[in-house]
């Protein structure tokens, strides 16, 4: 987790710093449904590179937003899930989804009216 001195004074800027990439938001969207394995996430997030996924997962784990569980199996199984802190972001991501739905509806209506 980042220290108080590493975070901006503005709470919105803090949230943006923690989640400020498209990939982190899409990773969290997936993890809000259930725990995911690395390769499942990579397949589902079309266009993400292995490096970006690895870096994003590490960052989210270091910030306490997700958890990483390693199971002692052969081959080892690793799952990523939302932490309690991460779960508190559910309303934010739900609001983003709702906005996206409304925006697409309005965009479709505007396109139909112009036609």
Wavefront OBJ file of the C-alpha trace (Angstrom):
o trace
v 0.000 0.000 0.000
v 1.137 3.492 -0.735
v 1.984 5.760 2.176
v 0.108 8.975 2.840
v 3.055 10.978 1.468
v 2.922 9.064 -1.829
v -0.742 9.936 -2.446
v -2.175 13.191 -3.815
v -4.142 15.480 -1.502
v -7.239 15.269 -3.712
v -9.265 12.076 -3.110
v -10.320 11.905 -6.768
v -6.669 12.133 -7.838
v -5.860 9.337 -5.365
v -8.485 7.084 -6.954
v -7.244 7.933 -10.443
v -3.664 7.176 -9.380
v -4.710 3.756 -8.066
v -7.000 2.845 -10.980
v -5.827 5.191 -13.698
v -5.485 2.700 -16.504
v -8.060 1.119 -18.753
v -6.610 -2.310 -18.012
v -6.837 -2.002 -14.229
v -10.497 -1.059 -14.476
v -11.236 -3.991 -16.778
v -9.327 -6.373 -14.494
v -11.401 -5.164 -11.541
v -14.598 -5.503 -13.575
v -13.767 -9.169 -14.076
v -12.650 -9.804 -10.503
v -15.909 -8.378 -9.173
v -17.674 -11.394 -10.686
v -15.420 -14.139 -9.246
v -11.756 -15.063 -8.701
v -9.804 -15.415 -11.955
v -6.583 -17.133 -12.960
v -3.898 -15.236 -14.875
v -4.448 -16.939 -18.237
v -8.222 -16.573 -17.946
v -7.774 -12.825 -17.530
v -5.307 -12.649 -20.413
v -7.706 -14.462 -22.745
v -10.697 -12.369 -21.666
v -8.955 -8.987 -21.872
v -8.412 -8.854 -25.605
v -5.345 -6.816 -26.495
v -3.596 -6.827 -23.109
v 0.022 -7.950 -23.126
v 1.390 -10.398 -20.594
v 3.685 -7.686 -19.200
v 0.894 -5.142 -18.737
v -1.340 -7.747 -17.085
v 1.483 -8.850 -14.766
v 2.377 -5.255 -13.856
v -1.263 -4.286 -13.308
v -1.968 -7.299 -11.087
v 1.174 -6.654 -9.031
v 0.280 -2.997 -8.599
v -3.315 -3.769 -7.577
v -2.043 -6.378 -5.110
v 0.576 -4.004 -3.636
v -2.137 -1.362 -3.197
v -4.326 -3.846 -1.311
v -7.112 -3.813 -3.900
v -6.811 -7.463 -4.914
v -5.461 -10.629 -3.337
v -3.274 -13.314 -4.883
v -3.707 -16.886 -3.689
v -1.203 -19.601 -4.589
v -2.418 -23.178 -4.220
v 0.173 -25.921 -3.590
v -0.662 -28.027 -6.623
v 1.313 -29.285 -9.579
v 1.354 -27.186 -11.638
v 0.833 -24.351 -9.125
v -2.537 -22.637 -9.357
v -2.720 -18.891 -8.723
v -6.002 -17.002 -8.405
v -6.656 -13.303 -8.142
v -9.676 -11.967 -6.264
v -10.985 -8.719 -4.886
v -9.881 -7.800 -1.388
v -12.294 -6.243 1.080
v -10.923 -2.834 0.096
v -11.333 -3.720 -3.579
v -14.947 -4.773 -3.003
v -15.639 -1.242 -1.771
v -15.036 -0.112 -5.361
v -18.050 -2.055 -6.623
v -20.364 1.024 -6.590
v -17.800 3.012 -8.598
v -17.485 0.359 -11.294
v -21.244 -0.244 -11.295
v -21.784 3.501 -11.819
v -19.302 3.456 -14.705
v -21.174 0.537 -16.285
v -24.504 2.332 -15.888
v -23.070 5.485 -17.457
v -21.727 3.428 -20.385
v -25.153 1.877 -20.948
v -26.899 5.278 -20.867
v -24.296 6.844 -23.139
v -24.637 4.086 -25.728
v -28.450 4.430 -25.651
v -28.265 8.206 -26.146
v -25.684 7.803 -28.886
v -27.906 5.285 -30.680
v -30.952 7.600 -30.386
v -28.959 10.563 -31.759
v -27.745 8.470 -34.683
v -31.301 7.305 -35.482
v -32.656 10.880 -35.312
v -30.019 12.117 -37.755
v -30.788 9.334 -40.243
l 1 2 3 4 5 6 7 8 9 10 11 12 13 14 15 16 17 18 19 20 21 22 23 24 25 26 27 28 29 30 31 32 33 34 35 36 37 38 39 40 41 42 43 44 45 46 47 48 49 50 51 52 53 54 55 56 57 58 59 60 61 62 63 64 65 66 67 68 69 70 71 72 73 74 75 76 77 78 79 80 81 82 83 84 85 86 87 88 89 90 91 92 93 94 95 96 97 98 99 100 101 102 103 104 105 106 107 108 109 110 111 112 113 114 115
